[in-house]
């Protein structure tokens, strides 16, 4: 590709990306609008618990028009990053564009510049997802201990607000930090059920959703909250043990998938070092680039398929 073609592609990409970026930054998504409306409806005194649960389900489905942006917003909020989901994506786009321009100015290859820009963007999103997954995993691991602490406080006569404050003070982060947020919300007049539902939406993990729904049902129907927390703690511990067991049993398959996926890269690198002319002699052939792109696509597809086969949800 020549310089003119590169700048034409760059301008075309900017023409496509900038309107979308401005729309995301300057306007609110439909998911946020629906969320605000749902919160307003939830304050109506005539609504039952069933109506509130239906509204929250509709609120969760409201962001399906922009699921990727919604996930980015949720992950940045959970990790406490100083930027929103839109801001993070904008920073990633600027960084990818900068690396792409520097690569093009340094090498003169438009294909390499576009590849580097795409790699930077994908790496940034992958790192954010990995950090969020680790955060949620630590939170869920600490959740049974927090429920046990709340259960013991309830059985000796403490109110639920005092048990939440005890968890916020004594438990390490991340669950301690999240319960401190709940404590502050309750102190400012928010309902416990709403604060827990907000935390469940923020963490977006099944075990936390179970806790939020259980507290809401108990709040509406009554019952022994301490026994309910003890039962839920046991269920969550069993689910954690099951996930660890599944991960241990599938470890051989995951290692095999990594080896099979990395083998073509190892062979390519070794061949390029020991016999540089093996690929260099045919690199000028018109069919070389299409065949090379096809091979790379097949290797990536092989990695994704194997990863899908050896990762199980428990």
Secondary structure, DSSP 8 states (H G I E B T S, - for coil): --HHHHHHHHHHHHHHHHHHHHHHHHS--HHHHHHHHHHHHHT-TT--HHHHHHHHHHHHHHGGGGHHHHHHHHHHHHHT-SS-HHHHHHHHHHHHHHHHHHHHHHH--HHHHHHHHHHHHHHHHHHHHHHHHHHHHHHHHHHHHHHHHHHHHHHTT--HHHHHHHHHHHS-TTHHHHHHHHHHHHHTT--HHHHHHHHHHHH--HHHHHHHHHHHHHHHH---HHHHHHHHHHHHHHHHHHHHHHHHHTHHHHHHHHHHHHHHHHHHHHHHHH-THHHHTTTTSHHHHHHHHHHHHHHHHHHHHHHHHH----
